[in-house]
Amino acid sequence: MNYKYITIILVAFIVCFALAEEDNRRPPPPSCLTVKCAAGYVCRSSALGTGCVPTCQVTECRTGYNCIEDPVQGATCIKPQVTTCMTMRCSAGFVCRDDPVNGASCVPDKPSCAVVLCPVNTTCIEDAVEGATCVENPPVVTCLTAKCSAGYVCRDDPVNGAQCVRDVPTCAATSCPVGYTCIEDAVNGATCFKPQVTTCLTVKCSAGHVCRDDPINGASCVPDVPTPTITCANVRCRHRCIDTPKGPKCV
């Protein structure tokens, strides 16, 4: 037997045994069974290793981007591709409607009141199933056929039809005395009242002004303009002028 080959086999066996012992002494690689992550993070394992990655709970994406949970990288911000009617095809009986946020969608092809012209004396209404429908306008009730109960009179309204209102006088048909004002009372109708008029007994005017009483509008302050004094000095008489308590007198 060749001792050279036996020696090589023994050396190889010893090396393999030593390597196996070294592998047994090494700690096992980390796994998500042993890794603990902070709040808002989750454990992910991949070919690159095992570690904690953020979730959408703690990730804030900029405007126009949405957060998705990637199975490897965790939270990832992406900009969604919004479909438009330029690329979408709808089946028969449906039409495409563009939405800048949610993208295009197919909806039932129903006519709308925006494009439907209804004949005279009819009104267009939107029906959830049929779409736009023209219905005949209900006849407008007038005071020729309406009957009101005692204490009420009929008033014609071209839109809502005849209305029964309380039979009370109105300010349009009521004449109030001088100094009085008419108001419409919801119960009694037109009512004349005299507003509280101020007098010079309670009004104080600033310097250079005097108070003048007005029985309708009340007291007011006006500029104090002195009344010019008339004497024989500014009166011309044919003969002679005499000043009296009542003013100049020609004699």
Residue, then its C-alpha position, 0 to 999 in steps of 0.5 A: m500500500n502506498y503510504k503517500y496516498i494514505t497520508i494525503i487522505l488523512v490530512a484531508f480528513i483532518v482539515c474537513f473535520a477542523l472546518a466543520e468544528e469551526d462552523n459549529r462554533r460560529p453563531p447562527p445568522p440573524s433572522c426575523l425570528t430573533v430581530k426586534c424592530a422599533a415601532g413603525y418598523v418591520c423585519r425583512s429578510s433578503a439576499l442582502g441580509t436581514g434588518c428593520v425597514p420603515t413602514c408607511q406608518v412612519t413614512e411621509c411622502r411628498t404631494g402627489y405620491n402614495c406610500i406602498e409597502d414593498p416586501v423587501q424595502g418596506a415603505t416606498c413612495i411612488k407616483p401613481q399613474v392616472t389613467t385617462c380616457m385617451t387610453m381607456r376603452c369602454s364597452a357598449g353602453f358605457v362612456c369614459r369620464d376623466d377624473p384628475v384624482n382617481g383616473a378615468s372610469c367607465v360609467p353608463d351612457k345616460p343622457s343628462c339634462a345638460v344636453v337634453l332639450c325638453p319641449v315647452n311646458t315640460t321639465c327635465i329631471e335626472d333619473a338614476v337609471e334612465g338618465a335625463t327625462c322630460v316630464e310635464n309641468p304640473p298645472v299652476v293653481t290660480c286664484l280663479t280656482a283656489k279657495c281660502s278660508a275665512g280671514y285669508v285672501c288669495r295672492d297669485d304667484p306665477v311660479n308657485g301658484a296661488q297662495c292664501v295669506r292673512d287678510v290684513p291691510t298693507c302699507a301700500a294701501t295705508s295712509c298714516p298721519v303726518g309724523y307717523t310711520c307705517i310698518e308691516d306687522a306679521v299678525n295685524g298687517a300695516t300699523c301706523f306708529k309715531p317714532q320717538v321725536t327728540t326735542c331741544l330740551t334734551v339736545k345739546c349743541s356744540a359752540g357756534h350752533v343752536c337747537r331747532d325743534d322739528p315736530i316730525n324729524g325731531a330736534s337738530c343743531v344748526p349753525d348760529v347765524p345772528t339776525p341782522t339788526i335793522t335801524c334807521a341807519n339802513v332805512r331810507c324814508r321820504h321825511r324822517c325815520i324814528d327808531t322804535p322797539k319794533g324797529p325803524k318807522c318813517v314819519 
